[in-house]
Amino acid sequence: MVSLFVHWHVNPVLFNIGSLGIRWYSLLFVSGFILGWYILRWCFRREGVSDKVLDPLLYTMLICTLVGARLGHCLFYQPDYYLGSWEGFLEIFMPWKGGLASHGAAIAILLGMWWFSSHYGKKNDFDYLWIIDRLVIVICFAGCLIRLGNLFNSEIYGDVTSLPWGFVFELRGETEPKHPTQLYESLSYLLLGLSMLGVYRWKLDKVYRGFFLGMFLVGCFGVRFIIEFIKEPQVEFESTMALNMGQLLSIPFILGGVALLVWSFVRRKPAGIVRPEPRKKEATHYARPL
């Protein structure tokens, strides 16, 4: 009988440069930032914002993503190990050893954009919510690529399944097909990103400031909450929990997204940049000669 399952044994290393291995995950991670830069440049040009802020925005995003995701994993999932010894503490600064959490990245990005908007926003006519609304569209596509990177690493997969698209992750020593939850999340983020990009392109004047962030929080973390039910525990203590750490961390984001959507339609501040019209010069009156 021919097996319908996918026997997944792809090498996570794409190619080597000497002793340095270039991994699929790294390539897809960097590709997400490059794609995001081009999408944001299009948004900025469409709304008349200077391209000069794109580079500092990219650097801020990169630092917040790496630092936040690493700290999120260390503090949310394995605090006993990373804070329990000097050796473990030093590994916090070694992200290449594995362990990144999207919830930590989300928190760090929200904080980083607060600094970015306060530093660059006023002189370029945008505020915190304006930049976040565009940024979450980009994050959807970056998240899609990162989850594909997880697939190439044969990590963060689901429970045993009998569905024909189940993956046997042979590099991890698996012999039974598992849910490819990396693909489920990747596809979900792609669809969410395309939906928000469509609203931004054709319906921007029909939505309000904060709408895209609210839609992202509900859509992204709502999907994450559901998919976690069929994921294998990432750390041992999750095996005894009714809701795992990923789900518990998703709940505040989902509730915040719902509240933000309601608030945006109550406040009704335009989603696009509204610049004040230049004042018309007053006519100069000269006294008539007698």
C-alpha positions as CSV (number, residue, x, y, z in Angstrom):
1,M,0.0,0.0,0.0
2,V,1.4,3.4,-1.0
3,S,1.7,5.8,1.8
4,L,-0.1,9.2,1.3
5,F,2.0,10.9,3.9
6,V,4.8,13.3,3.3
7,H,8.2,11.8,4.4
8,W,10.0,15.0,5.3
9,H,13.8,14.8,5.5
10,V,14.9,18.0,3.9
11,N,18.3,19.2,5.1
12,P,17.8,22.5,7.1
13,V,21.2,23.7,5.7
14,L,20.8,25.1,2.2
15,F,24.5,25.3,1.4
16,N,27.8,25.8,3.2
17,I,30.4,28.6,2.8
18,G,33.4,27.0,4.3
19,S,32.5,26.0,7.8
20,L,29.5,28.3,7.9
21,G,26.1,26.7,7.1
22,I,23.4,28.9,5.5
23,R,20.1,27.6,6.7
24,W,16.7,27.8,5.0
25,Y,15.4,29.4,8.2
26,S,17.9,32.2,8.1
27,L,17.3,32.9,4.4
28,L,13.5,33.0,4.9
29,F,13.9,35.2,8.0
30,V,15.9,37.7,6.1
31,S,13.6,37.5,3.1
32,G,10.7,38.5,5.3
33,F,12.5,41.8,6.2
34,I,13.4,42.5,2.6
35,L,9.9,42.0,1.4
36,G,8.6,44.1,4.3
37,W,10.9,46.9,3.4
38,Y,9.5,47.1,-0.2
39,I,5.8,46.9,1.0
40,L,6.4,49.7,3.5
41,R,8.2,51.8,0.9
42,W,5.1,51.4,-1.3
43,C,2.9,52.5,1.6
44,F,5.0,55.5,2.5
45,R,5.2,56.7,-1.1
46,R,1.5,56.2,-1.6
47,E,0.8,58.4,1.4
48,G,3.6,60.9,0.9
49,V,5.9,59.9,3.8
50,S,9.6,60.3,3.4
51,D,11.6,57.2,2.5
52,K,14.4,58.4,4.8
53,V,12.7,56.9,7.8
54,L,12.6,53.4,6.3
55,D,16.2,52.5,7.2
56,P,15.8,53.3,11.0
57,L,12.5,51.6,10.9
58,L,14.1,48.4,9.5
59,Y,16.8,48.5,12.1
60,T,14.3,49.1,14.9
61,M,12.2,46.2,13.7
62,L,15.2,43.8,13.4
63,I,16.5,44.6,16.9
64,C,13.0,44.3,18.5
65,T,12.2,41.1,16.7
66,L,15.5,39.3,17.6
67,V,15.7,40.6,21.2
68,G,12.0,40.3,22.0
69,A,11.6,36.8,20.5
70,R,14.7,35.5,22.3
71,L,13.7,37.0,25.7
72,G,10.2,35.8,25.2
73,H,11.3,32.2,24.8
74,C,13.7,32.4,27.7
75,L,11.3,34.1,30.2
76,F,8.0,32.6,29.1
77,Y,9.1,29.0,28.4
78,Q,12.3,28.2,30.2
79,P,12.9,30.8,33.0
80,D,14.3,28.1,35.4
81,Y,17.0,27.2,33.0
82,Y,18.0,30.6,31.7
83,L,17.8,32.4,35.1
84,G,18.8,29.4,37.2
85,S,22.5,29.4,36.4
86,W,25.3,31.6,35.0
87,E,25.7,29.2,32.1
88,G,22.0,29.4,31.3
89,F,22.0,33.2,31.6
90,L,24.8,33.5,29.1
91,E,22.8,31.4,26.6
92,I,20.1,34.1,26.5
93,F,22.6,36.0,24.3
94,M,23.0,33.0,21.9
95,P,19.9,32.9,19.8
96,W,21.6,30.5,17.3
97,K,21.2,27.8,20.0
98,G,17.4,27.9,19.4
99,G,14.4,29.3,21.1
100,L,12.4,32.3,19.7
101,A,8.9,33.2,20.8
102,S,6.6,35.2,18.6
103,H,4.7,36.7,21.6
104,G,7.9,38.2,22.9
105,A,8.7,39.6,19.5
106,A,5.2,41.2,19.4
107,I,5.6,42.9,22.7
108,A,9.1,44.2,21.8
109,I,7.8,45.5,18.4
110,L,4.9,47.4,20.1
111,L,7.4,49.0,22.5
112,G,10.0,49.7,19.8
113,M,7.4,51.4,17.5
114,W,6.4,53.6,20.4
115,W,10.0,55.0,20.4
116,F,10.1,55.1,16.6
117,S,6.9,57.1,16.3
118,S,7.8,59.5,19.0
119,H,11.2,60.1,17.4
120,Y,10.2,60.3,13.7
121,G,6.4,60.6,13.6
122,K,5.8,64.3,14.3
123,K,8.1,65.6,11.6
124,N,6.6,63.2,9.1
125,D,2.9,63.6,10.0
126,F,2.3,60.1,11.4
127,D,1.6,58.7,14.9
128,Y,2.0,55.4,16.7
129,L,-1.1,53.7,15.4
130,W,-0.5,54.8,11.8
131,I,2.9,53.1,11.7
132,I,1.7,50.0,13.5
133,D,-1.3,49.7,11.2
134,R,1.1,49.4,8.2
135,L,3.7,47.3,10.0
136,V,1.3,44.5,10.9
137,I,0.6,43.9,7.2
138,V,4.3,43.3,6.7
139,I,4.5,41.1,9.8
140,C,1.9,38.7,8.4
141,F,4.1,38.0,5.3
142,A,7.3,37.8,7.4
143,G,5.5,35.4,9.8
144,C,4.5,33.3,6.8
145,L,8.1,32.9,5.7
146,I,9.4,32.3,9.2
147,R,6.9,29.4,9.7
148,L,8.2,27.9,6.4
149,G,11.6,28.2,8.0
150,N,10.4,26.2,10.9
151,L,9.2,23.5,8.5
152,F,12.6,23.3,6.9
153,N,14.0,23.0,10.5
154,S,11.5,20.2,11.2
155,E,10.4,21.9,14.4
156,I,7.2,23.2,16.1
157,Y,5.0,20.5,14.5
158,G,1.8,19.0,15.7
159,D,0.3,15.7,17.1
160,V,-0.1,12.5,15.2
161,T,-2.7,12.7,12.4
162,S,-4.2,10.3,9.9
163,L,-4.9,13.0,7.4
164,P,-3.2,12.5,4.0
165,W,-1.1,15.6,4.3
166,G,0.6,14.5,7.5
167,F,4.4,14.9,7.6
168,V,6.7,12.3,9.0
169,F,9.6,14.4,10.3
170,E,12.3,11.8,9.8
171,L,15.2,14.1,10.8
172,R,13.6,14.3,14.3
173,G,13.4,10.5,14.5
174,E,9.6,10.5,13.9
175,T,8.0,7.4,12.4
176,E,4.3,8.6,12.5
177,P,2.8,11.4,10.5
178,K,2.2,14.6,12.4
179,H,0.2,17.7,11.7
180,P,2.4,20.2,9.7
181,T,1.3,23.1,12.0
182,Q,4.0,25.2,10.5
183,L,2.1,25.1,7.1
184,Y,-1.2,25.8,8.8
185,E,0.2,28.9,10.5
186,S,2.1,30.0,7.4
187,L,-1.0,29.8,5.2
188,S,-3.1,31.6,7.8
189,Y,-0.6,34.5,8.0
190,L,-0.5,34.7,4.2
191,L,-4.3,34.9,3.9
192,L,-4.5,37.5,6.7
193,G,-1.7,39.6,5.1
194,L,-3.4,39.5,1.7
195,S,-6.7,40.4,3.2
196,M,-5.3,43.4,5.0
197,L,-3.3,44.5,2.0
198,G,-6.5,44.4,-0.1
199,V,-8.3,46.6,2.5
200,Y,-5.4,49.0,2.6
201,R,-5.2,49.2,-1.3
202,W,-8.9,49.6,-2.0
203,K,-10.8,50.4,1.2
204,L,-8.5,52.6,3.2
205,D,-11.0,55.4,3.3
206,K,-13.7,53.0,4.7
207,V,-11.7,52.0,7.9
208,Y,-10.2,53.9,10.8
209,R,-6.9,54.3,12.6
210,G,-6.2,51.1,14.6
211,F,-8.3,48.9,12.4
212,F,-5.4,47.0,10.9
213,L,-3.7,46.4,14.3
214,G,-7.0,45.1,15.7
215,M,-7.6,42.8,12.8
216,F,-4.0,41.5,13.1
217,L,-4.2,40.8,16.8
218,V,-7.6,39.0,16.5
219,G,-6.6,37.1,13.3
220,C,-3.0,36.2,14.0
221,F,-3.3,35.2,17.7
222,G,-6.8,33.8,17.2
223,V,-5.4,31.3,14.6
224,R,-2.4,30.7,16.9
225,F,-4.7,29.9,19.8
226,I,-6.7,27.3,17.8
227,I,-3.7,25.6,16.2
228,E,-2.0,25.2,19.6
229,F,-4.6,22.6,20.4
230,I,-2.9,20.2,17.9
231,K,0.7,21.2,18.6
232,E,3.1,19.1,20.5
233,P,4.2,20.8,23.8
234,Q,7.3,22.9,23.2
235,V,8.5,22.5,26.8
236,E,7.8,19.7,29.3
237,F,5.6,21.7,31.8
238,E,3.0,22.4,29.0
239,S,2.0,18.7,28.9
240,T,0.0,19.1,32.1
241,M,-1.7,22.4,31.2
242,A,-5.3,22.7,29.9
243,L,-4.2,25.7,27.8
244,N,-0.5,25.8,26.9
245,M,1.8,28.9,27.3
246,G,1.2,29.9,23.7
247,Q,-2.5,30.0,24.2
248,L,-2.3,31.8,27.5
249,L,-0.1,34.5,26.0
250,S,-2.5,34.8,23.0
251,I,-5.6,35.6,25.0
252,P,-4.5,39.2,26.0
253,F,-3.6,39.9,22.4
254,I,-7.0,38.7,21.1
255,L,-8.9,40.7,23.7
256,G,-6.8,43.7,23.0
257,G,-7.5,43.3,19.3
258,V,-11.3,43.2,19.8
259,A,-11.2,46.3,22.1
260,L,-9.1,48.1,19.5
261,L,-11.5,47.3,16.6
262,V,-14.4,48.7,18.7
263,W,-12.4,51.7,19.7
264,S,-11.3,52.5,16.1
265,F,-15.0,52.6,14.9
266,V,-16.1,54.7,17.9
267,R,-13.3,57.2,17.5
268,R,-13.5,57.2,13.7
269,K,-10.1,58.8,13.1
270,P,-9.1,58.3,9.4
271,A,-6.8,55.5,8.7
272,G,-4.7,57.5,6.2
273,I,-2.6,60.6,6.9
274,V,-4.7,63.8,7.0
275,R,-2.5,66.8,6.4
276,P,-3.9,70.3,7.2
277,E,-4.5,72.4,4.2
278,P,-2.1,75.3,3.8
279,R,-3.5,78.6,4.8
280,K,-4.5,80.9,2.0
281,K,-2.6,84.2,2.0
282,E,-4.7,87.0,3.0
283,A,-5.1,89.7,0.3
284,T,-3.1,92.8,1.0
285,H,-5.2,96.0,1.1
286,Y,-3.6,99.3,0.0
287,A,-5.1,102.7,0.8
288,R,-6.4,104.5,-2.3
289,P,-4.7,107.8,-3.0
290,L,-7.0,110.8,-2.4
